[in-house]
Amino acid sequence: MTSIRTGRLVSDLYTKPTDRDLYLHKDSSHTKSTKKAFQYGLGVSLKQIYSVETDYKNHRSEIKEQLLKR
């Protein structure tokens, strides 16, 4: 989702209300390198989506909590 904040275009991530945060489970049979690459890929995607650093850091911490729950 893109909006205008203080005269600048700002991008943000939209998540549907039905989103269930289904990520790879830590006990899955995927290799360690695949699990690390998945986490890295999520971080890169977030960095590309968010144009404001504080929004990026907030959402990054939310994703981290969701991954730790799995």
mmCIF file of the N, C-alpha and C atoms, coordinates in Angstrom:
data_MODEL
# 
_entry.id   MODEL 
# 
loop_
_atom_site.group_PDB 
_atom_site.id 
_atom_site.type_symbol 
_atom_site.label_atom_id 
_atom_site.label_alt_id 
_atom_site.label_comp_id 
_atom_site.label_asym_id 
_atom_site.label_entity_id 
_atom_site.label_seq_id 
_atom_site.pdbx_PDB_ins_code 
_atom_site.Cartn_x 
_atom_site.Cartn_y 
_atom_site.Cartn_z 
_atom_site.occupancy 
_atom_site.B_iso_or_equiv 
_atom_site.pdbx_formal_charge 
_atom_site.auth_seq_id 
_atom_site.auth_comp_id 
_atom_site.auth_asym_id 
_atom_site.auth_atom_id 
_atom_site.pdbx_PDB_model_num 
ATOM 1   N N  . MET A 1 1  ? 0.851  -1.155  0.000  1.00 0.00 ? 1  MET A N  1 
ATOM 2   C CA . MET A 1 1  ? 0.000  0.000   0.000  1.00 0.00 ? 1  MET A CA 1 
ATOM 3   C C  . MET A 1 1  ? 0.908  1.233   0.000  1.00 0.00 ? 1  MET A C  1 
ATOM 4   N N  . THR A 1 2  ? 0.567  2.184   -0.811 1.00 0.00 ? 2  THR A N  1 
ATOM 5   C CA . THR A 1 2  ? 1.350  3.407   -0.919 1.00 0.00 ? 2  THR A CA 1 
ATOM 6   C C  . THR A 1 2  ? 0.494  4.595   -0.511 1.00 0.00 ? 2  THR A C  1 
ATOM 7   N N  . SER A 1 3  ? 1.079  5.495   0.259  1.00 0.00 ? 3  SER A N  1 
ATOM 8   C CA . SER A 1 3  ? 0.358  6.690   0.699  1.00 0.00 ? 3  SER A CA 1 
ATOM 9   C C  . SER A 1 3  ? 1.318  7.877   0.683  1.00 0.00 ? 3  SER A C  1 
ATOM 10  N N  . ILE A 1 4  ? 0.763  9.051   0.921  1.00 0.00 ? 4  ILE A N  1 
ATOM 11  C CA . ILE A 1 4  ? 1.580  10.261  0.976  1.00 0.00 ? 4  ILE A CA 1 
ATOM 12  C C  . ILE A 1 4  ? 1.667  10.704  2.430  1.00 0.00 ? 4  ILE A C  1 
ATOM 13  N N  . ARG A 1 5  ? 2.902  10.810  2.926  1.00 0.00 ? 5  ARG A N  1 
ATOM 14  C CA . ARG A 1 5  ? 3.149  11.246  4.297  1.00 0.00 ? 5  ARG A CA 1 
ATOM 15  C C  . ARG A 1 5  ? 4.154  12.384  4.267  1.00 0.00 ? 5  ARG A C  1 
ATOM 16  N N  . THR A 1 6  ? 3.784  13.480  4.814  1.00 0.00 ? 6  THR A N  1 
ATOM 17  C CA . THR A 1 6  ? 4.618  14.699  4.837  1.00 0.00 ? 6  THR A CA 1 
ATOM 18  C C  . THR A 1 6  ? 5.187  15.031  3.456  1.00 0.00 ? 6  THR A C  1 
ATOM 19  N N  . GLY A 1 7  ? 4.322  14.930  2.454  1.00 0.00 ? 7  GLY A N  1 
ATOM 20  C CA . GLY A 1 7  ? 4.716  15.299  1.105  1.00 0.00 ? 7  GLY A CA 1 
ATOM 21  C C  . GLY A 1 7  ? 5.559  14.289  0.362  1.00 0.00 ? 7  GLY A C  1 
ATOM 22  N N  . ARG A 1 8  ? 5.726  13.077  0.913  1.00 0.00 ? 8  ARG A N  1 
ATOM 23  C CA . ARG A 1 8  ? 6.534  12.036  0.264  1.00 0.00 ? 8  ARG A CA 1 
ATOM 24  C C  . ARG A 1 8  ? 5.706  10.778  0.099  1.00 0.00 ? 8  ARG A C  1 
ATOM 25  N N  . LEU A 1 9  ? 5.972  10.029  -0.959 1.00 0.00 ? 9  LEU A N  1 
ATOM 26  C CA . LEU A 1 9  ? 5.336  8.732   -1.143 1.00 0.00 ? 9  LEU A CA 1 
ATOM 27  C C  . LEU A 1 9  ? 5.966  7.738   -0.176 1.00 0.00 ? 9  LEU A C  1 
ATOM 28  N N  . VAL A 1 10 ? 5.118  7.020   0.541  1.00 0.00 ? 10 VAL A N  1 
ATOM 29  C CA . VAL A 1 10 ? 5.585  6.052   1.532  1.00 0.00 ? 10 VAL A CA 1 
ATOM 30  C C  . VAL A 1 10 ? 4.919  4.716   1.233  1.00 0.00 ? 10 VAL A C  1 
ATOM 31  N N  . SER A 1 11 ? 5.713  3.653   1.161  1.00 0.00 ? 11 SER A N  1 
ATOM 32  C CA . SER A 1 11 ? 5.160  2.325   0.914  1.00 0.00 ? 11 SER A CA 1 
ATOM 33  C C  . SER A 1 11 ? 5.073  1.550   2.219  1.00 0.00 ? 11 SER A C  1 
ATOM 34  N N  . ASP A 1 12 ? 4.054  0.708   2.296  1.00 0.00 ? 12 ASP A N  1 
ATOM 35  C CA . ASP A 1 12 ? 3.787  -0.068  3.501  1.00 0.00 ? 12 ASP A CA 1 
ATOM 36  C C  . ASP A 1 12 ? 3.286  -1.442  3.073  1.00 0.00 ? 12 ASP A C  1 
ATOM 37  N N  . LEU A 1 13 ? 3.376  -2.410  3.943  1.00 0.00 ? 13 LEU A N  1 
ATOM 38  C CA . LEU A 1 13 ? 2.944  -3.771  3.650  1.00 0.00 ? 13 LEU A CA 1 
ATOM 39  C C  . LEU A 1 13 ? 1.513  -3.965  4.107  1.00 0.00 ? 13 LEU A C  1 
ATOM 40  N N  . TYR A 1 14 ? 0.666  -4.437  3.214  1.00 0.00 ? 14 TYR A N  1 
ATOM 41  C CA . TYR A 1 14 ? -0.715 -4.743  3.576  1.00 0.00 ? 14 TYR A CA 1 
ATOM 42  C C  . TYR A 1 14 ? -0.816 -6.228  3.869  1.00 0.00 ? 14 TYR A C  1 
ATOM 43  N N  . THR A 1 15 ? -1.389 -6.567  5.000  1.00 0.00 ? 15 THR A N  1 
ATOM 44  C CA . THR A 1 15 ? -1.657 -7.966  5.312  1.00 0.00 ? 15 THR A CA 1 
ATOM 45  C C  . THR A 1 15 ? -3.150 -8.143  5.477  1.00 0.00 ? 15 THR A C  1 
ATOM 46  N N  . LYS A 1 16 ? -3.662 -9.183  4.882  1.00 0.00 ? 16 LYS A N  1 
ATOM 47  C CA . LYS A 1 16 ? -5.087 -9.450  4.957  1.00 0.00 ? 16 LYS A CA 1 
ATOM 48  C C  . LYS A 1 16 ? -5.458 -9.832  6.387  1.00 0.00 ? 16 LYS A C  1 
ATOM 49  N N  . PRO A 1 17 ? -6.675 -9.515  6.811  1.00 0.00 ? 17 PRO A N  1 
ATOM 50  C CA . PRO A 1 17 ? -7.109 -9.880  8.165  1.00 0.00 ? 17 PRO A CA 1 
ATOM 51  C C  . PRO A 1 17 ? -7.098 -11.390 8.396  1.00 0.00 ? 17 PRO A C  1 
ATOM 52  N N  . THR A 1 18 ? -7.172 -12.166 7.322  1.00 0.00 ? 18 THR A N  1 
ATOM 53  C CA . THR A 1 18 ? -7.193 -13.622 7.453  1.00 0.00 ? 18 THR A CA 1 
ATOM 54  C C  . THR A 1 18 ? -5.794 -14.235 7.434  1.00 0.00 ? 18 THR A C  1 
ATOM 55  N N  . ASP A 1 19 ? -4.746 -13.409 7.362  1.00 0.00 ? 19 ASP A N  1 
ATOM 56  C CA . ASP A 1 19 ? -3.369 -13.899 7.333  1.00 0.00 ? 19 ASP A CA 1 
ATOM 57  C C  . ASP A 1 19 ? -3.067 -14.671 8.609  1.00 0.00 ? 19 ASP A C  1 
ATOM 58  N N  . ARG A 1 20 ? -2.485 -15.872 8.453  1.00 0.00 ? 20 ARG A N  1 
ATOM 59  C CA . ARG A 1 20 ? -2.233 -16.723 9.620  1.00 0.00 ? 20 ARG A CA 1 
ATOM 60  C C  . ARG A 1 20 ? -0.751 -16.902 9.910  1.00 0.00 ? 20 ARG A C  1 
ATOM 61  N N  . ASP A 1 21 ? 0.107  -16.154 9.246  1.00 0.00 ? 21 ASP A N  1 
ATOM 62  C CA . ASP A 1 21 ? 1.554  -16.197 9.504  1.00 0.00 ? 21 ASP A CA 1 
ATOM 63  C C  . ASP A 1 21 ? 2.109  -17.616 9.437  1.00 0.00 ? 21 ASP A C  1 
ATOM 64  N N  . LEU A 1 22 ? 1.825  -18.310 8.365  1.00 0.00 ? 22 LEU A N  1 
ATOM 65  C CA . LEU A 1 22 ? 2.297  -19.681 8.218  1.00 0.00 ? 22 LEU A CA 1 
ATOM 66  C C  . LEU A 1 22 ? 3.665  -19.692 7.538  1.00 0.00 ? 22 LEU A C  1 
ATOM 67  N N  . TYR A 1 23 ? 4.697  -19.793 8.341  1.00 0.00 ? 23 TYR A N  1 
ATOM 68  C CA . TYR A 1 23 ? 6.065  -19.839 7.840  1.00 0.00 ? 23 TYR A CA 1 
ATOM 69  C C  . TYR A 1 23 ? 6.632  -21.227 8.091  1.00 0.00 ? 23 TYR A C  1 
ATOM 70  N N  . LEU A 1 24 ? 7.835  -21.471 7.593  1.00 0.00 ? 24 LEU A N  1 
ATOM 71  C CA . LEU A 1 24 ? 8.477  -22.765 7.827  1.00 0.00 ? 24 LEU A CA 1 
ATOM 72  C C  . LEU A 1 24 ? 8.579  -23.053 9.319  1.00 0.00 ? 24 LEU A C  1 
ATOM 73  N N  . HIS A 1 25 ? 8.234  -24.265 9.694  1.00 0.00 ? 25 HIS A N  1 
ATOM 74  C CA . HIS A 1 25 ? 8.362  -24.665 11.093 1.00 0.00 ? 25 HIS A CA 1 
ATOM 75  C C  . HIS A 1 25 ? 9.820  -25.002 11.372 1.00 0.00 ? 25 HIS A C  1 
ATOM 76  N N  . LYS A 1 26 ? 10.277 -24.666 12.571 1.00 0.00 ? 26 LYS A N  1 
ATOM 77  C CA . LYS A 1 26 ? 11.695 -24.894 12.892 1.00 0.00 ? 26 LYS A CA 1 
ATOM 78  C C  . LYS A 1 26 ? 12.068 -26.370 12.882 1.00 0.00 ? 26 LYS A C  1 
ATOM 79  N N  . ASP A 1 27 ? 11.093 -27.253 13.072 1.00 0.00 ? 27 ASP A N  1 
ATOM 80  C CA . ASP A 1 27 ? 11.364 -28.689 13.076 1.00 0.00 ? 27 ASP A CA 1 
ATOM 81  C C  . ASP A 1 27 ? 11.106 -29.341 11.719 1.00 0.00 ? 27 ASP A C  1 
ATOM 82  N N  . SER A 1 28 ? 10.929 -28.539 10.672 1.00 0.00 ? 28 SER A N  1 
ATOM 83  C CA . SER A 1 28 ? 10.677 -29.105 9.347  1.00 0.00 ? 28 SER A CA 1 
ATOM 84  C C  . SER A 1 28 ? 11.930 -29.823 8.847  1.00 0.00 ? 28 SER A C  1 
ATOM 85  N N  . SER A 1 29 ? 11.757 -30.610 7.817  1.00 0.00 ? 29 SER A N  1 
ATOM 86  C CA . SER A 1 29 ? 12.882 -31.394 7.301  1.00 0.00 ? 29 SER A CA 1 
ATOM 87  C C  . SER A 1 29 ? 13.749 -30.605 6.321  1.00 0.00 ? 29 SER A C  1 
ATOM 88  N N  . HIS A 1 30 ? 13.521 -29.312 6.190  1.00 0.00 ? 30 HIS A N  1 
ATOM 89  C CA . HIS A 1 30 ? 14.349 -28.484 5.318  1.00 0.00 ? 30 HIS A CA 1 
ATOM 90  C C  . HIS A 1 30 ? 15.760 -28.368 5.903  1.00 0.00 ? 30 HIS A C  1 
ATOM 91  N N  . THR A 1 31 ? 16.723 -28.186 5.019  1.00 0.00 ? 31 THR A N  1 
ATOM 92  C CA . THR A 1 31 ? 18.101 -28.046 5.479  1.00 0.00 ? 31 THR A CA 1 
ATOM 93  C C  . THR A 1 31 ? 18.275 -26.723 6.225  1.00 0.00 ? 31 THR A C  1 
ATOM 94  N N  . LYS A 1 32 ? 19.327 -26.656 7.022  1.00 0.00 ? 32 LYS A N  1 
ATOM 95  C CA . LYS A 1 32 ? 19.602 -25.443 7.797  1.00 0.00 ? 32 LYS A CA 1 
ATOM 96  C C  . LYS A 1 32 ? 19.818 -24.247 6.871  1.00 0.00 ? 32 LYS A C  1 
ATOM 97  N N  . SER A 1 33 ? 20.500 -24.489 5.757  1.00 0.00 ? 33 SER A N  1 
ATOM 98  C CA . SER A 1 33 ? 20.758 -23.387 4.819  1.00 0.00 ? 33 SER A CA 1 
ATOM 99  C C  . SER A 1 33 ? 19.458 -22.874 4.194  1.00 0.00 ? 33 SER A C  1 
ATOM 100 N N  . THR A 1 34 ? 18.500 -23.753 3.948  1.00 0.00 ? 34 THR A N  1 
ATOM 101 C CA . THR A 1 34 ? 17.206 -23.339 3.399  1.00 0.00 ? 34 THR A CA 1 
ATOM 102 C C  . THR A 1 34 ? 16.454 -22.487 4.403  1.00 0.00 ? 34 THR A C  1 
ATOM 103 N N  . LYS A 1 35 ? 16.476 -22.890 5.654  1.00 0.00 ? 35 LYS A N  1 
ATOM 104 C CA . LYS A 1 35 ? 15.786 -22.122 6.697  1.00 0.00 ? 35 LYS A CA 1 
ATOM 105 C C  . LYS A 1 35 ? 16.412 -20.739 6.859  1.00 0.00 ? 35 LYS A C  1 
ATOM 106 N N  . LYS A 1 36 ? 17.740 -20.676 6.816  1.00 0.00 ? 36 LYS A N  1 
ATOM 107 C CA . LYS A 1 36 ? 18.421 -19.379 6.932  1.00 0.00 ? 36 LYS A CA 1 
ATOM 108 C C  . LYS A 1 36 ? 18.120 -18.501 5.718  1.00 0.00 ? 36 LYS A C  1 
ATOM 109 N N  . ALA A 1 37 ? 18.113 -19.105 4.540  1.00 0.00 ? 37 ALA A N  1 
ATOM 110 C CA . ALA A 1 37 ? 17.830 -18.352 3.318  1.00 0.00 ? 37 ALA A CA 1 
ATOM 111 C C  . ALA A 1 37 ? 16.407 -17.809 3.342  1.00 0.00 ? 37 ALA A C  1 
ATOM 112 N N  . PHE A 1 38 ? 15.483 -18.574 3.889  1.00 0.00 ? 38 PHE A N  1 
ATOM 113 C CA . PHE A 1 38 ? 14.094 -18.129 4.000  1.00 0.00 ? 38 PHE A CA 1 
ATOM 114 C C  . PHE A 1 38 ? 14.007 -16.891 4.884  1.00 0.00 ? 38 PHE A C  1 
ATOM 115 N N  . GLN A 1 39 ? 14.667 -16.937 6.029  1.00 0.00 ? 39 GLN A N  1 
ATOM 116 C CA . GLN A 1 39 ? 14.652 -15.792 6.943  1.00 0.00 ? 39 GLN A CA 1 
ATOM 117 C C  . GLN A 1 39 ? 15.313 -14.576 6.300  1.00 0.00 ? 39 GLN A C  1 
ATOM 118 N N  . TYR A 1 40 ? 16.417 -14.799 5.628  1.00 0.00 ? 40 TYR A N  1 
ATOM 119 C CA . TYR A 1 40 ? 17.125 -13.707 4.953  1.00 0.00 ? 40 TYR A CA 1 
ATOM 120 C C  . TYR A 1 40 ? 16.242 -13.102 3.857  1.00 0.00 ? 40 TYR A C  1 
ATOM 121 N N  . GLY A 1 41 ? 15.580 -13.969 3.101  1.00 0.00 ? 41 GLY A N  1 
ATOM 122 C CA . GLY A 1 41 ? 14.702 -13.509 2.029  1.00 0.00 ? 41 GLY A CA 1 
ATOM 123 C C  . GLY A 1 41 ? 13.554 -12.663 2.542  1.00 0.00 ? 41 GLY A C  1 
ATOM 124 N N  . LEU A 1 42 ? 12.998 -13.045 3.688  1.00 0.00 ? 42 LEU A N  1 
ATOM 125 C CA . LEU A 1 42 ? 11.942 -12.231 4.299  1.00 0.00 ? 42 LEU A CA 1 
ATOM 126 C C  . LEU A 1 42 ? 12.470 -10.847 4.644  1.00 0.00 ? 42 LEU A C  1 
ATOM 127 N N  . GLY A 1 43 ? 13.654 -10.797 5.203  1.00 0.00 ? 43 GLY A N  1 
ATOM 128 C CA . GLY A 1 43 ? 14.250 -9.515  5.575  1.00 0.00 ? 43 GLY A CA 1 
ATOM 129 C C  . GLY A 1 43 ? 14.512 -8.629  4.371  1.00 0.00 ? 43 GLY A C  1 
ATOM 130 N N  . VAL A 1 44 ? 15.021 -9.217  3.303  1.00 0.00 ? 44 VAL A N  1 
ATOM 131 C CA . VAL A 1 44 ? 15.287 -8.451  2.082  1.00 0.00 ? 44 VAL A CA 1 
ATOM 132 C C  . VAL A 1 44 ? 13.982 -7.918  1.499  1.00 0.00 ? 44 VAL A C  1 
ATOM 133 N N  . SER A 1 45 ? 12.951 -8.749  1.481  1.00 0.00 ? 45 SER A N  1 
ATOM 134 C CA . SER A 1 45 ? 11.652 -8.315  0.958  1.00 0.00 ? 45 SER A CA 1 
ATOM 135 C C  . SER A 1 45 ? 11.100 -7.150  1.761  1.00 0.00 ? 45 SER A C  1 
ATOM 136 N N  . LEU A 1 46 ? 11.188 -7.243  3.080  1.00 0.00 ? 46 LEU A N  1 
ATOM 137 C CA . LEU A 1 46 ? 10.695 -6.153  3.927  1.00 0.00 ? 46 LEU A CA 1 
ATOM 138 C C  . LEU A 1 46 ? 11.462 -4.869  3.660  1.00 0.00 ? 46 LEU A C  1 
ATOM 139 N N  . LYS A 1 47 ? 12.768 -4.981  3.502  1.00 0.00 ? 47 LYS A N  1 
ATOM 140 C CA . LYS A 1 47 ? 13.602 -3.797  3.261  1.00 0.00 ? 47 LYS A CA 1 
ATOM 141 C C  . LYS A 1 47 ? 13.211 -3.120  1.948  1.00 0.00 ? 47 LYS A C  1 
ATOM 142 N N  . GLN A 1 48 ? 12.840 -3.915  0.948  1.00 0.00 ? 48 GLN A N  1 
ATOM 143 C CA . GLN A 1 48 ? 12.441 -3.357  -0.341 1.00 0.00 ? 48 GLN A CA 1 
ATOM 144 C C  . GLN A 1 48 ? 11.055 -2.718  -0.281 1.00 0.00 ? 48 GLN A C  1 
ATOM 145 N N  . ILE A 1 49 ? 10.177 -3.243  0.561  1.00 0.00 ? 49 ILE A N  1 
ATOM 146 C CA . ILE A 1 49 ? 8.803  -2.739  0.647  1.00 0.00 ? 49 ILE A CA 1 
ATOM 147 C C  . ILE A 1 49 ? 8.737  -1.438  1.427  1.00 0.00 ? 49 ILE A C  1 
ATOM 148 N N  . TYR A 1 50 ? 9.388  -1.401  2.582  1.00 0.00 ? 50 TYR A N  1 
ATOM 149 C CA . TYR A 1 50 ? 9.266  -0.237  3.466  1.00 0.00 ? 50 TYR A CA 1 
ATOM 150 C C  . TYR A 1 50 ? 10.233 0.868   3.072  1.00 0.00 ? 50 TYR A C  1 
ATOM 151 N N  . SER A 1 51 ? 9.697  2.079   2.959  1.00 0.00 ? 51 SER A N  1 
ATOM 152 C CA . SER A 1 51 ? 10.541 3.217   2.609  1.00 0.00 ? 51 SER A CA 1 
ATOM 153 C C  . SER A 1 51 ? 10.925 4.037   3.837  1.00 0.00 ? 51 SER A C  1 
ATOM 154 N N  . VAL A 1 52 ? 10.274 3.778   4.973  1.00 0.00 ? 52 VAL A N  1 
ATOM 155 C CA . VAL A 1 52 ? 10.587 4.479   6.221  1.00 0.00 ? 52 VAL A CA 1 
ATOM 156 C C  . VAL A 1 52 ? 11.260 3.479   7.159  1.00 0.00 ? 52 VAL A C  1 
ATOM 157 N N  . GLU A 1 53 ? 12.437 3.820   7.645  1.00 0.00 ? 53 GLU A N  1 
ATOM 158 C CA . GLU A 1 53 ? 13.244 2.898   8.460  1.00 0.00 ? 53 GLU A CA 1 
ATOM 159 C C  . GLU A 1 53 ? 12.516 2.431   9.718  1.00 0.00 ? 53 GLU A C  1 
ATOM 160 N N  . THR A 1 54 ? 11.796 3.316   10.394 1.00 0.00 ? 54 THR A N  1 
ATOM 161 C CA . THR A 1 54 ? 11.105 2.916   11.630 1.00 0.00 ? 54 THR A CA 1 
ATOM 162 C C  . THR A 1 54 ? 9.996  1.911   11.340 1.00 0.00 ? 54 THR A C  1 
ATOM 163 N N  . ASP A 1 55 ? 9.278  2.082   10.225 1.00 0.00 ? 55 ASP A N  1 
ATOM 164 C CA . ASP A 1 55 ? 8.243  1.116   9.847  1.00 0.00 ? 55 ASP A CA 1 
ATOM 165 C C  . ASP A 1 55 ? 8.871  -0.242  9.563  1.00 0.00 ? 55 ASP A C  1 
ATOM 166 N N  . TYR A 1 56 ? 10.010 -0.222  8.869  1.00 0.00 ? 56 TYR A N  1 
ATOM 167 C CA . TYR A 1 56 ? 10.724 -1.460  8.556  1.00 0.00 ? 56 TYR A CA 1 
ATOM 168 C C  . TYR A 1 56 ? 11.145 -2.188  9.834  1.00 0.00 ? 56 TYR A C  1 
ATOM 169 N N  . LYS A 1 57 ? 11.722 -1.451  10.772 1.00 0.00 ? 57 LYS A N  1 
ATOM 170 C CA . LYS A 1 57 ? 12.189 -2.074  12.017 1.00 0.00 ? 57 LYS A CA 1 
ATOM 171 C C  . LYS A 1 57 ? 11.029 -2.634  12.828 1.00 0.00 ? 57 LYS A C  1 
ATOM 172 N N  . ASN A 1 58 ? 9.899  -1.928  12.861 1.00 0.00 ? 58 ASN A N  1 
ATOM 173 C CA . ASN A 1 58 ? 8.733  -2.421  13.589 1.00 0.00 ? 58 ASN A CA 1 
ATOM 174 C C  . ASN A 1 58 ? 8.221  -3.721  12.984 1.00 0.00 ? 58 ASN A C  1 
ATOM 175 N N  . HIS A 1 59 ? 8.089  -3.753  11.670 1.00 0.00 ? 59 HIS A N  1 
ATOM 176 C CA . HIS A 1 59 ? 7.571  -4.964  11.037 1.00 0.00 ? 59 HIS A CA 1 
ATOM 177 C C  . HIS A 1 59 ? 8.583  -6.102  11.108 1.00 0.00 ? 59 HIS A C  1 
ATOM 178 N N  . ARG A 1 60 ? 9.865  -5.776  11.038 1.00 0.00 ? 60 ARG A N  1 
ATOM 179 C CA . ARG A 1 60 ? 10.906 -6.799  11.157 1.00 0.00 ? 60 ARG A CA 1 
ATOM 180 C C  . ARG A 1 60 ? 10.828 -7.484  12.516 1.00 0.00 ? 60 ARG A C  1 
ATOM 181 N N  . SER A 1 61 ? 10.585 -6.708  13.580 1.00 0.00 ? 61 SER A N  1 
ATOM 182 C CA . SER A 1 61 ? 10.476 -7.314  14.909 1.00 0.00 ? 61 SER A CA 1 
ATOM 183 C C  . SER A 1 61 ? 9.212  -8.163  15.021 1.00 0.00 ? 61 SER A C  1 
ATOM 184 N N  . GLU A 1 62 ? 8.134  -7.766  14.343 1.00 0.00 ? 62 GLU A N  1 
ATOM 185 C CA . GLU A 1 62 ? 6.914  -8.583  14.334 1.00 0.00 ? 62 GLU A CA 1 
ATOM 186 C C  . GLU A 1 62 ? 7.173  -9.923  13.650 1.00 0.00 ? 62 GLU A C  1 
ATOM 187 N N  . ILE A 1 63 ? 7.856  -9.886  12.514 1.00 0.00 ? 63 ILE A N  1 
ATOM 188 C CA . ILE A 1 63 ? 8.181  -11.118 11.790 1.00 0.00 ? 63 ILE A CA 1 
ATOM 189 C C  . ILE A 1 63 ? 9.083  -12.006 12.644 1.00 0.00 ? 63 ILE A C  1 
ATOM 190 N N  . LYS A 1 64 ? 10.034 -11.408 13.331 1.00 0.00 ? 64 LYS A N  1 
ATOM 191 C CA . LYS A 1 64 ? 10.945 -12.174 14.188 1.00 0.00 ? 64 LYS A CA 1 
ATOM 192 C C  . LYS A 1 64 ? 10.160 -12.907 15.272 1.00 0.00 ? 64 LYS A C  1 
ATOM 193 N N  . GLU A 1 65 ? 9.205  -12.223 15.900 1.00 0.00 ? 65 GLU A N  1 
ATOM 194 C CA . GLU A 1 65 ? 8.378  -12.854 16.927 1.00 0.00 ? 65 GLU A CA 1 
ATOM 195 C C  . GLU A 1 65 ? 7.564  -14.002 16.340 1.00 0.00 ? 65 GLU A C  1 
ATOM 196 N N  . GLN A 1 66 ? 7.014  -13.801 15.145 1.00 0.00 ? 66 GLN A N  1 
ATOM 197 C CA . GLN A 1 66 ? 6.219  -14.846 14.506 1.00 0.00 ? 66 GLN A CA 1 
ATOM 198 C C  . GLN A 1 66 ? 7.076  -16.062 14.183 1.00 0.00 ? 66 GLN A C  1 
ATOM 199 N N  . LEU A 1 67 ? 8.304  -15.830 13.730 1.00 0.00 ? 67 LEU A N  1 
ATOM 200 C CA . LEU A 1 67 ? 9.192  -16.948 13.420 1.00 0.00 ? 67 LEU A CA 1 
ATOM 201 C C  . LEU A 1 67 ? 9.611  -17.692 14.682 1.00 0.00 ? 67 LEU A C  1 
ATOM 202 N N  . LEU A 1 68 ? 9.817  -16.975 15.776 1.00 0.00 ? 68 LEU A N  1 
ATOM 203 C CA . LEU A 1 68 ? 10.198 -17.630 17.029 1.00 0.00 ? 68 LEU A CA 1 
ATOM 204 C C  . LEU A 1 68 ? 9.062  -18.478 17.589 1.00 0.00 ? 68 LEU A C  1 
ATOM 205 N N  . LYS A 1 69 ? 7.831  -18.107 17.313 1.00 0.00 ? 69 LYS A N  1 
ATOM 206 C CA . LYS A 1 69 ? 6.676  -18.901 17.758 1.00 0.00 ? 69 LYS A CA 1 
ATOM 207 C C  . LYS A 1 69 ? 6.606  -20.231 17.027 1.00 0.00 ? 69 LYS A C  1 
ATOM 208 N N  . ARG A 1 70 ? 7.126  -20.273 15.794 1.00 0.00 ? 70 ARG A N  1 
ATOM 209 C CA . ARG A 1 70 ? 7.078  -21.490 14.995 1.00 0.00 ? 70 ARG A CA 1 
ATOM 210 C C  . ARG A 1 70 ? 8.171  -22.386 15.475 1.00 0.00 ? 70 ARG A C  1 
# 
